[in-house]
Amino acid sequence: MKKVFVIGGGAAGMMAALAAAMTGKKVSLFEKNNILGKKLLVTGHGRCNITNFAEKDAFFENIPGNGKFLYSAFSQFSNRDLMEFLENNGLKLKVERGMRVFPASDRAIDVRDFFKNLLEKNGVKIFYNSRVEEIIAEDGKVAGIRVGDDFLPCDSVILATGGLSYPATGSTGDGYAMAEKLGHTIVKPFPALVPIVTQENVREIMGVSLKNVKVYAIQGKKVIKEEFGEMLFAHFGLSGPVILILSRFIYDYLEKGEVFIKIDLKPALTEEKLEERVLRDFGKYPNKDIKNALKDLLPQSLILYILKRSDIDPDKKVRSITKVERKQLVKTLKNLTFKVRELRPIREAIVTGGGVSVKEINPSTMESKIIKGLFFAGEVIDVDGLTGGFNLQIAFSTGYVAGVNA
């Protein structure tokens, strides 16, 4: 019986071990933490956004990082295949807004326990608190692994150690060093979905969340990416779903020059229509201070900041607001702009971009093109998706294919 070792007990590692065991191999799973799926437990705010129910074309629009590499793995084990597998084995699912798939219980721990129980049922030996130091290869083929001072021989190794985000969960980049030592190229890891630090101080509006806004990432006259949805202000700058998505696309541009984030607070209205709306509100409250006359238009917590950015005295009476000031207010509402100072550190990112180069991995099997018997799965590979369950599906698809072929 073929002996397979899986390094890393996250989503990709658990799926890889399970797929290997279900195809008749003797499988051991090595996890350096004292529990499996530590990062899985914090995904989706503890609810675990397992996958996304989008059709294939729409799904791949959400894989900006080497999506083509994933085609083969996805065709072998798609989002539909995953959902069928989970439900057939007793995990009830539900589909929410944005086609995001969650366990019906809303508990990430139920997903982790589902995998743990299936692993045990299929005879996978799980070694906790077991840090693999090195993968040993001889004559271009995997020979085994080193755990502490012990050499353990095997036929195949699946490397599923994750990236560099959420290091407290064990994602500390161990796999990059192991792969590099065996001759693999590591594409420099970077924070793929992460909040943005602004040049402007936004502490006075930290905690304010916005819905139905259109947000643009801009360099010079080029619109790098635009997104519609929700965001929020943090003490350091900008966060929330649309900001995390934009962060994935501006990383490369930051090295070339200045990047700006422009927020359209009223995307449903043209500047002309918005000015008409403002005039109506002004007509309704002519004797009020301007700071008390915008509550129909803006969240109370944002009004003073918007007036400051528009250079309007908040205590000025509405009837005294000049045409120039009114037009400036409208312009601010449609073009609230912030200069990007930097992205938050990789340890705060939802997912890591970069990793083991896809050029050196067979996309149909996940096997190394350099070392026979070495396979890769999950975030350690240079493939990444946007928020909404796409990254976990990458982990499950690549894990399944690696396990079947190991």
Secondary structure, 3 states (H helix, E strand, C coil): CCEEEEECCCHHHHHHHHHHHHCCCEEEEECCCCCCCCCHHHHHHHCCCCEECCCHHHHHCCCCECHHHHHHHHHHCCHHHHHHHHHHCCCCEEEEHHHEEEECCCCHHHHHHHHHHHHHHCCCEEECCCCEEEEEEECCEEEEEEECCEEEECCEEEECCCCCCCHHHCCCCHHHHHHHHCCCCEEEEEECCCCEEECCCCHHHCCCEEEEEEEEEEECCEEEEEEEEEEEEECCEEECHHHHHHHHHHHHHHCCCCCEEEEECCCCCCHHHHHHHHHHHHHHCCCCEHHHCCCCCCCHHHHHHHHHHCCCCCCCEHHHCCHHHHHHHHHHHHCEEEEEEEECCHHHCCCEEEEECHHHECCCCCEECCCECEEECHHHECCECCCCCHHHHHHHHHHHHHHHHC
